[in-house]
Amino acid sequence: MGLKITPEYKLPPKAIIVAHPLDINLFLNNIDVKAKCNLPLSKLYILEGFSLAGPCLGGPQVMLIIEHLTAWEVKEVIFFGWCSGLQSKIKIGDIVLPNEGIKRDNALFKPDKTLFSKTIQALNRAPLNYYLGTVYSTDNPYAETENSLEKLREKNILAMDMETADFLRISNLKGISANAFLIVSDKLSNRNWETGFTKPVFKASRRLAANILLSKILI
C-alpha cells in the first residue's frame, strides 16, 4: 500500500507556488488569510479565490506540493520563482515565461496553452520586459560547469532554475493547468556571475509581477 494524502481540505481551484520566502508577503499583504497549514518544508495559505504554497526549493519539493494541491482539488497552478539568465539580451529584473522546461536528459515539458496565453496578455499591458523560451532546470546549480552552460547557450536556452521542468512534468501527469512565471535574479551569460538579488530593478520587478498575477490571473 502506497503513501496517500489525507483529503483534509477542499481548496479553491486556483493556486500559486511561490519559490522564495521573500516573495510570499508580496501576495499576502492586504489579503485576509482564511486558514493555513503545513506542507513538506513549506506552508499553505488559503485565501479568497486561491491558495498560496511556499516557499519551495527544487524539483522534489515542488512535486510534493503539487501532490497535495491536486489531492485537495486544485485545478490550476502558477509557479512564481527566480531564474538565472543565460543569454546576453536578458537583463536583471526581466521576466521569463517558459514555453517549455527541459531537464538534463532532454525531456521536455510544456505549460497549459490557455493559461500561458492569458499570462502573455497580462504582460503585454504591463511595463515589464519579458521573453518566451526554454528554461533548463538543474538539480544542482553548483555542479554546472562553464562547458555545460555554454552548451545551453548554444541551444538558445534562455534561463536556468531548479523547479520549472519538474513543476510542468508533475502538473502534466496530474492533468492540471500549469504555467511558470520567472524573474531574472542573476546572469550567467558569460564567464562572470552577475548577481542582482539586491538591485532595485529586481525588487521592483518582483512587486509588479506579483501585482499582475493577483489582479489579472489569480483573482
C-alpha positions in Angstrom: 0.0 0.0 0.0 1.5 3.3 -1.1 1.5 6.6 0.7 -1.7 8.6 0.5 -2.5 12.2 1.2 -5.4 12.7 3.6 -8.2 14.8 1.9 -8.2 17.4 4.7 -9.2 20.4 2.6 -11.2 21.3 -0.4 -9.2 24.3 -1.8 -10.2 26.9 -4.3 -9.5 25.7 -7.9 -6.6 28.2 -8.3 -3.2 28.1 -6.5 0.2 29.7 -6.8 3.5 28.2 -5.6 5.9 30.9 -4.5 9.5 29.7 -4.5 11.3 32.3 -2.4 10.2 33.2 1.1 10.9 36.9 0.4 8.1 36.9 -2.2 5.4 35.4 -0.1 4.3 38.7 1.5 4.1 40.3 -1.9 0.9 38.2 -2.3 -0.3 38.0 1.3 -0.2 41.8 2.1 -3.7 43.3 2.4 -5.3 39.9 1.8 -7.1 38.0 4.5 -5.7 34.5 5.2 -8.7 32.3 5.9 -6.6 29.3 7.0 -3.1 27.9 6.8 -1.4 24.6 7.4 2.0 22.9 7.0 3.2 21.3 3.8 6.6 19.4 3.4 9.1 22.1 4.4 6.5 24.7 3.3 3.2 26.3 4.2 -0.2 26.5 2.6 -2.2 29.7 2.9 -5.9 29.5 1.9 -7.2 32.9 0.6 -10.3 34.2 -1.0 -10.4 32.6 -4.5 -7.0 31.0 -4.5 -4.3 29.3 -2.3 -0.6 30.0 -1.9 2.0 27.5 -1.2 5.6 28.3 -0.3 8.5 28.6 0.0 9.8 25.9 -2.4 13.3 24.8 -3.4 14.0 22.3 -6.1 12.1 19.8 -8.2 11.3 17.2 -5.4 9.7 19.8 -3.2 7.6 21.3 -6.0 6.4 17.8 -6.9 5.4 17.1 -3.3 3.5 20.4 -3.1 1.6 19.6 -6.4 0.7 16.2 -5.0 -1.0 17.9 -2.0 -2.7 20.6 -4.1 -4.2 18.1 -6.6 -5.3 15.8 -3.7 -7.2 18.8 -2.4 -8.9 19.5 -5.8 -6.8 22.4 -7.2 -7.1 22.6 -11.0 -4.8 25.5 -12.0 -1.4 26.3 -10.6 1.2 29.0 -11.3 4.8 28.7 -10.2 6.4 32.1 -9.3 10.2 31.9 -9.0 13.6 33.3 -9.8 16.0 32.2 -12.6 19.5 32.8 -13.9 19.6 34.4 -17.4 21.8 32.6 -19.9 21.5 34.8 -22.9 23.2 38.2 -23.1 20.0 40.0 -24.2 18.3 39.1 -20.9 18.7 41.6 -18.1 18.3 41.5 -14.3 14.6 42.1 -13.5 13.3 40.8 -16.8 10.6 38.2 -16.9 11.0 34.8 -18.5 7.8 32.8 -19.4 8.9 29.2 -20.1 7.1 27.8 -23.2 8.9 24.6 -22.2 11.0 23.2 -19.4 13.9 20.9 -20.0 16.0 18.6 -17.8 19.5 17.2 -18.3 18.1 14.1 -20.0 16.5 16.5 -22.6 12.9 15.6 -21.5 10.6 18.5 -22.4 7.5 19.6 -20.6 5.1 22.4 -21.7 2.7 24.7 -19.9 -1.0 24.9 -20.4 -1.7 26.8 -23.6 -4.7 28.8 -22.3 -3.0 29.9 -19.0 0.2 30.7 -20.9 -1.7 32.9 -23.4 -3.6 34.6 -20.6 -0.3 35.4 -18.8 1.2 36.9 -22.1 -1.9 39.1 -22.5 -1.5 40.4 -19.0 2.2 41.2 -19.5 1.5 43.0 -22.8 -0.3 45.6 -20.8 2.4 45.9 -18.1 5.7 47.9 -18.1 7.8 44.8 -17.8 10.3 43.4 -20.3 9.6 39.6 -20.9 10.9 36.7 -23.0 9.4 33.5 -24.1 11.5 30.4 -24.4 13.1 27.3 -23.0 14.2 27.1 -19.3 16.6 24.4 -18.2 16.0 23.0 -14.6 19.1 21.7 -12.8 19.1 19.7 -9.6 22.4 21.3 -8.5 23.4 24.7 -10.0 26.9 24.4 -8.4 27.5 21.3 -10.5 27.1 23.1 -13.7 30.3 23.9 -15.5 31.2 26.7 -17.9 31.2 24.0 -20.6 27.7 22.8 -19.7 26.4 26.4 -19.5 27.9 27.2 -22.9 26.1 24.2 -24.5 22.8 25.6 -23.0 23.5 29.0 -24.5 24.2 27.4 -27.9 20.8 25.7 -27.8 19.3 29.2 -27.2 18.0 28.2 -23.8 17.0 31.4 -22.1 17.5 30.7 -18.4 18.2 28.1 -15.7 16.3 27.4 -12.5 15.7 24.4 -10.2 11.9 23.8 -10.5 10.2 24.7 -13.7 10.7 21.4 -15.6 9.6 19.2 -12.7 6.7 21.6 -12.0 5.4 21.2 -15.5 6.1 17.5 -15.6 4.1 16.7 -12.4 1.3 19.1 -13.5 1.0 17.4 -16.8 0.9 14.0 -15.1 -1.8 15.2 -12.7 -3.9 16.7 -15.5 -3.9 20.3 -14.1 -3.3 23.6 -15.9 0.1 25.0 -15.1 2.3 27.9 -16.0 5.6 29.2 -14.7 6.5 32.9 -14.2 10.2 33.6 -13.5 12.0 36.8 -12.7 15.7 37.1 -13.7 17.7 37.4 -10.4 21.2 36.9 -11.8 23.0 36.3 -15.1 25.3 33.6 -16.4 25.6 34.8 -20.0 29.4 34.9 -19.8 32.1 33.6 -17.6 31.2 36.1 -14.9 28.3 35.6 -12.5 26.3 38.9 -12.3 24.0 38.9 -9.3 21.0 41.1 -9.0 19.4 40.0 -5.7 19.7 43.4 -4.0 19.3 45.6 -7.1 16.3 47.9 -7.1 15.2 46.9 -10.5 14.9 43.2 -9.4 12.9 44.2 -6.3 10.6 46.4 -8.3 10.0 43.7 -11.0 9.0 41.2 -8.3 6.5 43.6 -6.8 5.0 44.5 -10.1 4.9 40.9 -11.3 3.1 39.8 -8.1 0.5 42.6 -8.7 -0.1 41.5 -12.2 -0.7 37.9 -11.2 -3.0 39.0 -8.4 -5.1 41.3 -10.5 -5.1 39.6 -13.8 -4.6 35.8 -13.2 -5.4 34.7 -9.7 -8.4 36.9 -8.8 
